[in-house]
Amino acid sequence: VSGNNGYQSAGTDLDIFHRSYRLEQFSNAMLVNSSGLGGSDGPDDDPDIAVDREGILHAVWSSEHDFGGTMGADADIFYAWTNDTGIWSVPELVNAGGRTDSIDDLAPLIEVDDNGILHVVWYERLSGIAGELGYARRTATGWTATETPTVPATTDWSPGSYDLALEPGGAPHVVWDSWADHGGSGPDGDIFWSTRVAGVWQNAQPVNDYATTDAAFDVAPSLDAAPDGEIYAVWSSSHDPGGAGSDSDLFISKMDAAGEEKADSPWQPTFLLLEHFQTDSGEDSVPEISVGRDIIDVVWQSTEVLAFNAAGTDWDIFHARV
């Protein structure tokens, strides 16, 4: 989490903190970005965390700390790790251009594969609201050069939200929403996907199979991989298949495991996540998906009132297992 309470002499700017829960209690909050010690030095925010098979914690975040003038005033992506002793490593720069560019690098996501390789994806704000995604890996030799999953590379992508998932073998998959008119998808929001094959990110393809025929807004994708390698995506859309209405509902699609992909598109037909969405009028958005063996869990926020107005008209959190 990020905070600005001056804890551990971190000053009044935003910094990154970590607490662990064990033996039915939380540990004390520990500062993750050691660069935050000594006072206010620029905000650190948008943290994400992953745990590897050895129990080591890996954290990434965005920071405007200039490290004595070596980073500039723009935001960059940093990384640190701990074996849960409460002592975090010295922050490492993730985005290779951080020392020389003036681009804001924001909101990183991190995953770790079974070989201990770290995968990070983040948003590169190029100018105004225009931007693209950045990606890097941390291997035994350090961080790789920044790559661009949003291909073909264009400032028109401007991803609003995105997610990262790894196949069991470690291959990264990225989804994002964008108003780019790619492949005839039109200027409405659609969900796009790419994966990295033999060191090269593949040309983006739409996840929502109606991308070229509708004018609905498809946003906020979430992605996860099943143990057998199947990739699932869920997102929010105002698409109206057969009378679902103009409210936002949740849709889902699946990509078969590697080696079983169709030649024209790797993604199977899109379906409403629940039959309930065919008749409800609540706004359903910001889903998160978790896929296990033969189990899919999704949580999301919704204005659905339920029977007898049980949930009211405010936003609430819902869960479904499908």
N, C-alpha and C positions, 0 to 999 in steps of 0.2 A: 504494500500500500504506500501511497505518498502522503506526506504530512508536513506541517510547518509549525510545530509547537516548540521548537528550540531544543528538543530532547537530545542529549549527548552533545551539546554545544554545536548543534547543526544549524543554528541561526533561525531566521524567520522565513526563509524561502522554502519552497517545496523540496523535500528529499524523500528517499526511498527507505522504508523500514520493513522488517520481517519479524514475525512471531511464529513459533511452532506450537502445536498442541499435542501433548502427550501426558500420560498419567492423569488424565481428566483435568488438566489445567494448561493455560497458555504461559509460555515463557515471557520474559521481558522483551520489549521491543528493541531490536538491534538495528543500527544504521547499516544499510547495504552499500550506499555510495560513499566510500571513505572520503571522496572529494568534498563532501558536504561539511566536514569538520572545519571549525574555525570561523563560521559565520555565513552570511548570505552571499552566495556566489552564482546565482542564476538557478532557475527552477529545474528540478528533476522530477519527471512524472511519467505516466503511462507505463507502469511496470507490468511484466509478465514473468511467470516462473514455470520451470519444469524440473522433474526429478528423474535421475537416471536409475539404472538397475542396481547400482551400488549405493543408492540412497543419497547421492550428492545433489545438492540443490543448485540450479542454474538460473540466474535472473538477468533480464535485459530491461532497459528503460531508455527514455529519451531525455537528453540533458542539454541545457544551454551553458553549462559550466565551460569556461574557456581554457582551463588548465594553463594558466600563466600566459595567455595570449596565443597558445599554439592551435586552438580550435576555432577561434573567431566567435562571433555573437550568434551564429545560427545554432539550431538544435541538431545534435548528433546522437547516434545509438551507442550505448555502452553495455558492457557485460561484466558480471562478477559471479563467483561461485563460493560455496561453503559446504563442509561436511557436517553441518548442523552443530558446530561447536559454538556458534554465535559470532565467529570471526569471519568476515567476508574478505575475499581477495581484492587486490588493487583493481579498480575498473580498467577494462580493456576497450579500446575503440573497435566497433564492429564494422561501420561503413567506411570503406577504404578511402573515400574522398573527404573524410571529415576534417582533415588538416588544411585542405586547400580550397574546398568549395564553399559557397554561401547558401546552399540549399538546406531547408529545414527537413530533417529526417525524424519521423514521428511514429508513435504508437506501434512498437515492435511486438511480434508474437514469436515465441520460441517453442520448439519441439526437440526431443533428443531421441535418436534411433537406438536400436539394440546394440550397435557397435560403439556407442558413446559419442557419435558425431552430432554436433549441435546444428540445428537449422533455424535460421531467423529470417522473417519477412517483415517489412515495414513500409510506411508510406513516405515517398519523396515528394515534397511540395516544390514544384519547379517554379511556378509563378502564379500569384493569385490563388485560385482554387485548382489550377491545372497541376496534374502530377501523375506519377506512376508508382509501381511497387519496386522495392529493392529486396534483394535476397543475398545471404552469405552463409557459409558453413564454417564451423570451427573444427579442424582436424588436429592431429598430433603436431602439425607444423604451424598452427595458428589460424587466423581468419583468412578466408579466401577473398579474392576481389569481388566487388559488388556486381551482381547480375540482375537482369530485368525480366521477371516472369511475365509481365504484361507485354506480350508480343502479338503482332508487330509493334515495336516501340513507337508511341505517339503520345503527345501531351493531352490528347482528347480522351484518354482512358479515365483519368481523374477518379480513381476508385473511391467510393464513399465508405464502404466497409469490406472486409476481406477476412479470410481464414486460411489456415495452414494445417495440413494433415500429412502423415507419413505412412506409406505402405509398410508391411512387416519387414521388408527388405531394406527400407530406408529411403525409397524414392519419394521426393516431395511432390505434393499436389497443392495448388493454390486456387481458391475461388475468390471472386470479387464482383461487386455490382458496379455498373458503369452506364453512362448515358451515351457512350460512343456508338456511332452507327457503323458497327463492324459486321461485314458480311451481309448487309441488308437488314440488320436488326432494328434499324430505325433509331430516332432520338430519345425514345423512352428508356427507362431503366431496365436492364437485363442482367442476368447472372452469367459470368464467363469463367472459364477454367483453363488452366495450363498445367503441364507436368514437365519434369526435367528428365530427358532421355539421352544417355551417353554424353552428358555434360552440356546439353543444349535444351533450352526451354522451347516447347512446341508452340506453334501458332494457337492463339486463343480460340476456343470453341464455346458456343452457348450451352449452358446447362439446361435452361428452360426451353423445351422443344418448340414452343410457340413464339420464340424470340422474333422471327421475321414476319409474323402475321398479326401480332397484337399491338396495342398501344398502352398496355398496363405498366405499372411501376413495380418492378421486381427488385427487392433490396434486401440487405442484411443477411447474407448467406452464412451458414455454418457448415463445417465439413468435418467428417471423421472417417477412419478406416476400420473395417472389421478385421478380426484375427485372420480370416481367410484371404484378405487382400481386397475385398470389395470396398468401394468408396461410396459414401452416402453424402448427399447435400440436401439441406433444408433451407428454405428462405420464405420471406413474406412477399405477397403479391396481391394486387387488386385485379388480377386476371379473373375472368368470369367464365369458367367452363360449365356450360349447361345449367346456368341459373344460380351460381354461387353468390351472385350479388356484387355490388361495387365496393363492399368493404374489403379490407385486407385479410387474407387467409394464409395459411401455411401450406407450402407445396414441398414435395420430396422427389428426388430422383436418385438412381443408383448407377454406378459404373462397375461393370464386372471386373473381376480380378485380372491382372496382367495376362495377356495371352488369349483372352476371351473377348476382346473388344471388337465391335463391329467396324467395318471398313469406313462407313460414312460418318458415324458419330459414336463415340464410346459411351455416351449417356443413354440410358433407357428412357421410355416415355415418362412424362411428368404426371404426377397424381396429387390430388389433395391429400394432405397428411391424415385427416380424419373425415369421415362422412358427415360429422357434425357441422363442418364448415360449409356444407352445401346449403344449410338453412339458417345459420346464425347471422347476426348483424353486427357482432362485436368486431373491433379492430384487433387483429392478431399480428404481433410483430416481434422483432429481435429474438428469434429462436436460437437455442443452443442444442446441438445434438451430440449424443454419446452412444457409440455402437459397440456392443459386446457380441458374444457368440449367440446368434439367433435372437438377440434382444436389441431394440432401438429405444432409447429414452430421449425425449425432447422436452425442454422447458421453454416458456416464452411469456411475454407480457400481453395482456388482453383487456379490453373493456367489456368482454362478454359478461352479461348479468346472471347467467344460469337460471334455473327454474325458480320461480317465485322471487325473482330479484335477489337471490341469495348472495351474490357477489357485489351488488351495487353497480354503479355506472363508472366508477373510477378504475384506474389501471390496477390489475392484480397479476400474480404469477401463477401460471398453470403448468401441469405436467401431464404427459401422455406416454405410455409404453406401447409400442406397436410391433 
